[in-house]
Amino acid sequence: MGFFKFIVISFLVLYIIRVIIRLIFPSVLRGMVNNMQEQARNQQAGQQPRRPEGSINIDYVPPRSKPKPKPGAADKLGEFVDYEEIK
């Protein structure tokens, strides 16, 4: 008799949980979807406005500096010597 009582109570509890989940789960899911949509709208509003296609906008161009010669680089090339052609 105790086993039969356990089975009946188990089925009743599972049925009640199933009904509650069917009622509550859609509303919880709907709330999560609405929250995600609101976050997406906020992100979109925070972005910069779109420019028309083909327009170019350069905000910053870093200055170009010429590389400085290393000290002693001329020494490695050797010494320039004038010469005359002898016939």
N, C-alpha and C positions, 0 to 999 in steps of 0.2 A: 504494500500500500504506500509506503514511503517513496519508493522509486517512481510510482505513477504520479504522485503528488509533485515530485521534483520535475518530472518531464512536463507536466501541465504548466507549472509556474515558469519554467524556462521558456516554453513557447509563448506564454503571455508576455513575459518581459521582453523577449526578442521582437514580438509583434508591436508592442508599445514603442520600443526604441526605433523600429523601422518607420512607424507612423510619424513619430516626432522628427526624425531625420528628414523625412519627405516634406514636412511642413517648414522646418527651420533652415535646412541647407540651401534652398533657392534664395531665401531672403539674405542669408549671409553672403552667398555668391554674388548676388545683385549689388550688395553694398561694396564688396571688394572691387567689382568691375567699375562701379561709379567712381570709387576713389582713384583707381588707376586712370580713368578717363580725365578726371580733374587734374591729376598730376601731369598728364600729357598736354592738356590745354595750357597749364601754367608754364611748362617748358617751352611750348611754342610761342607764347606771348613774350617770353624773355629773350628770344632770339632776335638778331638784328633783322631789320626789314630787308626783303629781297631786292636786289638790283635788277634792272632789265638785262636781258641776255645780251652779251657782247660788250658791256661796259667794263672798263678796267679801272681799278682804283688801287694806287700804290700808296700805302700809308707811310712806309719808312724805307729808305735806301741807305744802307750803311756806307760810310765813306771808304773808298779804296785807298789803301796806303801802299806805296811801292816798297817792296822788300829791301831792307837795308843790307848793303854788302857786309859780309863778315870781316872783322878785322883780320888782316893778314891774308886775305884772299888774293890780293894782287901779288904777294910774295910767291904764292904757289905757281903763278903763271910763268914766272921767270922774268928776265930782264930784256927789254927791247933794245936791240942793237942795230944801228944803221949800217948798211953795207953798200958798197959800190960794186957794180959788175965790172970785171976785168976781162979785156979781150986779148 
